[in-house]
């Protein structure tokens, strides 16, 4: 929540009483099946997250 508020403030936006704050993912879920391999890459210095489904 603090990260989101800080990002908004960089654009001059502010959180005000009554604003709805969503939780969860910022994108749609993607279905995965056995044999799928997924890599999540981040541009802020975090390591890749790799998933394999069996």
C-alpha positions in Angstrom: 0.0 0.0 0.0 2.8 2.4 0.9 4.5 1.7 -2.5 1.3 2.4 -4.3 0.7 5.7 -2.5 4.3 6.8 -3.2 4.0 5.9 -6.9 0.8 7.9 -7.1 2.4 10.9 -5.4 5.1 10.9 -8.1 2.4 11.9 -10.5 0.7 14.4 -8.2 -2.2 12.1 -7.4 -3.3 11.5 -3.9 -5.4 8.9 -2.0 -8.4 10.4 -0.4 -11.1 9.2 1.9 -13.6 7.0 0.0 -11.1 5.9 -2.8 -11.3 2.2 -3.5 -8.0 0.4 -3.1 -7.8 -2.9 -5.1 -5.9 -5.8 -3.8 -4.4 -8.7 -5.7 -2.8 -9.0 -9.1 -2.4 -6.0 -11.5 -3.1 -8.2 -14.5 -5.4 -11.1 -15.6 -4.6 -14.6 -14.5 -3.3 -16.9 -17.1 -4.2 -20.6 -17.1 -1.4 -23.1 -16.7 -1.3 -26.8 -17.7 1.1 -29.7 -17.1 4.2 -29.1 -19.1 4.0 -25.3 -19.0 7.0 -23.3 -18.0 6.6 -19.7 -16.9 9.2 -17.0 -16.2 8.3 -13.7 -14.5 10.9 -11.0 -15.1 11.0 -7.7 -13.2 12.6 -4.5 -14.3 13.5 -3.2 -10.8 16.4 -5.5 -9.9 14.5 -8.5 -8.5 15.5 -12.0 -9.6 13.4 -13.9 -12.1 10.7 -16.3 -10.8 10.5 -19.5 -12.8 7.6 -22.0 -12.5 7.2 -25.4 -14.1 4.0 -27.4 -14.0 4.0 -31.2 -14.1 
